[in-house]
């Protein structure tokens, strides 16, 4: 793989958004993901692109993140030897597909439920229009003696 992987780790969500915004505006890079690191409230930004662009983006992101939050560290892996990004994106896509299938199954189960019969009170609230006729001026008029 000839591209680079840039990592920016920050302490707060606001710092993560600010760092991502600055990084993406400073160079021609792609934000691969924003990962919440277990424990401590840390966020990890993953950026890809060519080596010089990723380095510039990480530097810019770190500069802004340090003004927003206390903790900000970054690292650039130039010309990654292992296919780190494709493996992660494939796993993410598989989990998205699984969650879509689960939601489809749940919606099918909900649609299989038999519709409940309407009670007498439900029918009364809908209104009885059997004794209403339309007059020439377009207004409705009741034909029974209850008018």
C-alpha positions as CSV (number, residue, x, y, z in Angstrom):
1,X,0.0,0.0,0.0
2,X,1.6,3.3,-1.0
3,X,-0.7,5.6,1.0
4,X,-0.2,6.7,4.6
5,X,-2.3,6.3,7.7
6,X,-2.5,9.2,10.2
7,X,-3.7,8.8,13.7
8,X,-4.8,11.6,16.0
9,X,-5.9,10.8,19.6
10,X,-7.7,13.4,21.6
11,X,-9.5,13.4,24.9
12,X,-12.9,15.0,24.2
13,X,-15.5,14.8,21.5
14,X,-15.3,18.5,20.8
15,X,-11.5,18.3,20.3
16,X,-12.1,15.3,18.0
17,X,-14.5,17.3,15.8
18,X,-12.2,20.3,15.8
19,X,-9.2,18.2,14.9
20,X,-11.1,16.4,12.1
21,X,-12.3,19.6,10.7
22,X,-8.9,21.2,10.6
23,X,-7.2,18.1,9.2
24,X,-9.7,17.7,6.4
25,X,-9.6,21.4,5.4
26,X,-5.8,21.5,5.4
27,X,-5.0,18.7,3.0
28,X,-6.4,16.3,0.5
29,X,-7.1,13.4,2.9
30,X,-9.9,11.1,3.7
31,X,-11.3,10.6,7.2
32,X,-11.6,6.8,7.6
33,X,-13.1,6.8,11.0
34,X,-13.6,8.3,14.4
35,X,-13.2,5.6,17.0
36,X,-14.1,5.8,20.7
37,X,-11.3,4.2,22.7
38,X,-12.5,2.2,25.6
39,X,-12.0,3.9,29.0
40,X,-10.8,7.5,29.6
41,X,-13.0,9.2,27.0
42,X,-10.4,9.1,24.3
43,X,-11.2,9.5,20.6
44,X,-9.1,8.2,17.7
45,X,-9.2,9.8,14.3
46,X,-8.0,7.8,11.3
47,X,-6.9,9.7,8.2
48,X,-5.6,8.3,4.9
49,X,-4.0,9.9,1.8
50,X,-0.6,10.4,0.4
51,X,2.3,10.8,2.9
52,X,2.8,14.6,2.7
53,X,-0.9,15.3,2.9
54,X,-1.5,13.1,5.8
55,X,1.5,14.6,7.7
56,X,0.1,18.1,7.0
57,X,-3.4,17.1,8.1
58,X,-2.2,15.4,11.3
59,X,-0.1,18.5,12.2
60,X,-3.0,20.8,11.6
61,X,-5.4,18.6,13.5
62,X,-3.1,18.4,16.5
63,X,-2.6,22.2,16.6
64,X,-6.3,22.8,16.7
65,X,-7.0,19.9,19.1
66,X,-4.5,21.2,21.6
67,X,-6.3,24.5,21.8
68,X,-9.7,22.8,22.4
69,X,-8.6,20.0,24.8
70,X,-5.8,19.0,27.1
71,X,-4.6,15.7,25.5
72,X,-3.7,15.4,21.8
73,X,-1.2,13.1,20.2
74,X,-0.6,12.1,16.6
75,X,1.4,9.7,14.5
76,X,1.8,9.1,10.8
77,X,2.5,5.7,9.3
78,X,4.0,6.3,5.9
79,X,3.5,3.6,3.2
80,X,1.8,1.0,5.5
81,X,3.1,-2.5,4.7
82,X,0.0,-4.2,6.0
83,X,-3.5,-3.6,4.6
84,X,-4.7,-2.0,7.8
85,X,-7.4,0.2,6.3
86,X,-9.1,-2.3,4.0
87,X,-9.4,-4.9,6.8
88,X,-11.0,-2.4,9.1
89,X,-13.4,-1.1,6.5
90,X,-14.4,-4.6,5.4
91,X,-15.2,-5.5,9.1
92,X,-17.2,-2.3,9.4
93,X,-19.2,-3.0,6.2
94,X,-19.9,-6.5,7.4
95,X,-21.2,-5.3,10.7
96,X,-23.4,-2.7,8.9
97,X,-24.8,-5.4,6.7
98,X,-25.6,-7.6,9.7
99,X,-27.4,-4.8,11.5
100,X,-29.4,-4.0,8.3
101,X,-30.5,-7.6,8.0
102,X,-31.4,-7.7,11.7
103,X,-33.6,-4.6,11.4
104,X,-35.3,-6.1,8.3
105,X,-36.1,-9.2,10.2
106,X,-37.5,-7.2,13.1
107,X,-39.7,-5.2,10.8
108,X,-40.9,-8.4,9.1
109,X,-41.9,-9.8,12.5
110,X,-43.7,-6.6,13.4
111,X,-45.6,-6.6,10.1
112,X,-46.7,-10.3,10.6
113,X,-48.7,-9.3,13.7
114,X,-52.4,-9.5,13.1
115,X,-54.2,-6.1,13.0
116,X,-56.3,-5.7,16.1
117,X,-60.0,-5.4,15.7
118,X,-61.5,-2.0,16.2
119,X,-63.6,-1.6,19.3
120,X,-67.0,0.0,19.4
121,X,-65.6,3.1,20.8
122,X,-63.0,3.4,18.0
123,X,-65.9,3.1,15.5
124,X,-67.8,5.9,17.3
125,X,-64.9,8.3,17.2
126,X,-64.5,7.9,13.5
127,X,-68.0,9.3,13.0
128,X,-71.0,8.1,11.3
129,X,-71.5,9.8,7.9
130,X,-74.3,7.6,6.7
131,X,-76.9,10.3,7.3
132,X,-75.0,13.2,5.7
133,X,-75.7,14.6,2.2
134,X,-74.0,17.3,0.3
135,X,-76.0,20.4,-0.7
136,X,-75.6,22.6,-3.8
137,X,-73.3,25.1,-2.0
138,X,-70.9,22.3,-1.0
139,X,-71.8,22.2,2.7
140,X,-72.8,19.0,4.4
141,X,-76.2,18.7,6.0
142,X,-77.5,15.9,8.3
143,X,-80.6,14.3,7.1
144,X,-81.8,12.9,10.4
145,X,-84.0,14.6,12.9
146,X,-81.1,15.4,15.3
147,X,-80.2,18.7,13.6
